[in-house]
């Protein structure tokens, strides 16, 4: 089984890797700057992205449930 990570670790590594790939592309390309931006490659897809997306969905669902519970409790008090 792989290493379990937090959302913060996954997001950080995703941003680091994306940034390094983009910097490498900018450095290697001989196009003018505007053309580099216009024709930049699409980001790579990694398993980490799927895991991060699933973790974020779970986090958002739990947040919605907590908000709904708090709203219903407040409504019951009034």
N, C-alpha and C positions, 0 to 999 in steps of 0.2 A: 504494500500500500504506500502511496506517495505521501509526501510531507503535507500536513494540514497547515494552512496559512490563514491569516486574518485578511479582512478586506483591505486594510491599510497596507499590508505587505504586498498583496497582489497588485493593488493600484500603483504603489510605488515602483515595483519592478516593471509593470507595464509602461509607465511613463518614462522610466530610465531607458528601457529597451527601444521604445519608439523614438525617443530623443536621439539616441546614439545612431539608430538607423537613418534618421532624417539628416543628421549632421554628416554622416558618411556619404549620403546621396548628394548633399549640397557641395561637399568637397570634391567628389569624383566627377560631377557633371560639368561639362564645358559650355552649357547653355548660359545665356544672359540671365540675370537674377529673376526677372519677371517670368521668363520661360521656365526656369527651374520650378518656380512656385506653381505655375499653370500645369505643368506636366509631371508633377511629383507622383511617385508610385503610391498605390493604395497600401494601407498598412497590412502587415502580415497577420494572419489569424493563427492564434495559438490555443492550445487546450486551456491554458490559464484564463483566456478571455471567456470561455464558456463557463468555467468554474466561477469566475468573478461575477458574471452576469447572473448566474443562479444564486450566488450568495446575496447579491444586491436585491434580487427579487424577493428572497426570503426575508431580508431585513425590511424592505418596504411593506410587505404583507403584515409583518408583526407590528410595524409602526401604525399602519392603518387600523389594525385591530385595537391597539392601545388607544388611539384617538377616538374610535367609535365607542369603546367602553367608557372612556372619560366623558364623552358627550352624553351618553345615555345615563350615566350616574348623575351628571349635573342636571339633566332634564328631570330625573326622578326627584331630585331635591327641591326643584321649583314646583 
